[in-house]
Amino acid sequence: MKNITKALQDLAKAVNSNDTVERVKVTITLKKPKASKANAKPKGDK
């Protein structure tokens, strides 16, 4: 998360110093880590 924060701060500085930029849209999608196979239940178990 610190890398994302730093990147957004750097982007804000770059945009603020550039008068030709009107708008910036950033989308960040985080995905959940996959479950460990050691903890996963085998298929067919009820």
N, C-alpha and C positions, 0 to 999 in steps of 0.2 A: 504494500500500500504506500510505503514511503516513496517508491519510485514514481507512482502515479501522481502523488502530491507534488513532487519536485517537477515532473513534466508539465503539470498544469500551471505551476508558478512560472516556469520558464516561458510557457506559451503566453501567459498573461503579460509578461514583460515585453515579449516580442510584438504582441498585438498593440499594446499601449504605445509603443514607439513607432508604429506604422499607421499613419493617418489614412491610408487608402483602404484599410480593413474596416468594413462596416459591421460584420457579424461573424461570429465563430460558433459552430455547434460541435460539441464533443459528446460522443456516446461511448460509455464504458460498460461492457458486459462481463460480469464475473461468473464463472461457472463453478459449481460445487465440485470438490475433488471426488473422484470415484472411490467407492468403498473398497477397503482392502479385501483381497480374495480370502485371506485367512479369517476374516470376520463375517464374510458373506455366507448366507445359508445356501446349501445346494438346491438346485432346481428340483421340484417334486416334493420337497419337505413341507409338511403342513403343521 
